Amino acid sequence: MIRIFWRTGPSASSKRRSENLQTALITGKIKNVECVLLARHGRQHTIMPSNVNYRANIWALKQEGCTHVVVTTACGSLRDDIQPGDIVLLDQFIDRTTKRDQTFCDGSSCSPPGVCHIPMADPFCSRTREVLLDVVKGLGIRYHPRGTMLTIEGPRFSSRAESLMFRQWGADVINMTTVPEVVLAKEAGLCYASIAMATDYDCWKEHEEAVCVDNVLKTMKENANKASSILLTAIPQIFQMDWEHTISMHRVMAQSSIMLPKH
């Protein structure tokens, strides 16, 4: 069974499966494909990036039977050619977070045994990215086929000096949520892909207004239909494909990355 998670989009026929202080999983069918919706910041965007329980979110999706995690994320552009409203299909990341759990195997009494040294040379599922790339091309949306996401701790935006430094590092876009979400999804053996939507030029670009909440929300609202169109087109295509080998490879990699204690 292919069950797909996606983060935002138009409502589907669904039911709320669980309620807690942070968020709720919503399950239903989109074009006859079983899907799970989850708002990482809570349904009312009340959870700041550092306080999102990324481990609980990814674990819950895995327990629900999800095989794919296809997410959307707002981001700032660090490149002239990535304009507000553009879609970027991420293939790499740079981690600038400091407060977040990045593994399920943390040595606690309730964690899986061992230490997981998950490979991260290719963080995103290349095959899922290929599907998204074909969909974006077909829809005629302005896009960038790859990009490096720099994830900061937040919730503040970058200083101008930081923004300029991140450009020198080779980052293309910047946000506050890709890490550790992508890391945990890989450790869980899931097919993870991200649709990043540029909303602003951060604060590095001269003669452009520096990033602020009002402008981010304005651009997101104007372009929300792009992400929805991509997801609604990609989901049935993913469902129709044979993913047995891909999923098996992800799971084998995750399992073989765990070093168990010696007895």
C-alpha positions, 0 to 999 in steps of 0.5 A: 500500500502506498500512503502519502503524507502531505503538509498543506493543501485544499481540504479532502474528505477526511476525519481527524484521527488524533488530537493533542496539544501540538497537532492532529493527523487528518486521514482521507483520500485524494483522488482515491489515494489514501493520504495523511495531512499534518500541519507541522506548526499546528493547525493554527500555526502556534508552534515555533520551528524549534518546538515542533516535535519532528520526531513525533511527527515522523514517527506518527506518519510511519505508524500510520503506514505512510511510505512517502512524505511530500512536504511544502515549505516557505523559504527565502531566496538567496539567489537572484534567479530564484524569484518570490513565487518560484518553486525549488525542488530541494536536493541538499541542505545545510544545517544551522540548527542547534536545539533539535533532536535529529535521531530516534536512537538517542539512548533513552529507555524508550528509543530503539536500541543502538546508535544510528549513523544515517548516511546523508550524502543524498538527503532527499528521495531522488525518485520522488523528486523526479516525479515532482519535477515532471509534474512541475514541468507539465503544469508550466510553473516556474521552477528550479530543479535542485537547490540547497536549503539552509535551515536556521534555528529561528524563529528570528530571521537572519541578520544581513551579515548572516544572509550574505555569509549563507550566499557565500556558502553556496546555499540557494534558499533558507528556512527553519524546518527542513532539518531535522525533518528530512534527517528523521524521515531518512532514518525512518526509511521513508521517501521524503521530498520537499517543494520549497516556495520562495516568498522573499529575498531574505535580507541580503538583496539591495534595493529589496524590502527585507523579509517580514511576516506580512510579505511572506504571508502575502506571497504564500497566499498568492501562490498557494494554488501552485503547491496544491496543483503540484500535490494533487497531480503528483499524488495519483502518479506516485500511487500508480508507480511500483515503489517496492524496490525504492522503499526496500532500499530506504529501509535497508539503508536505515536498518544497516546504519544502526550500530547495536551495542556489544554484549 
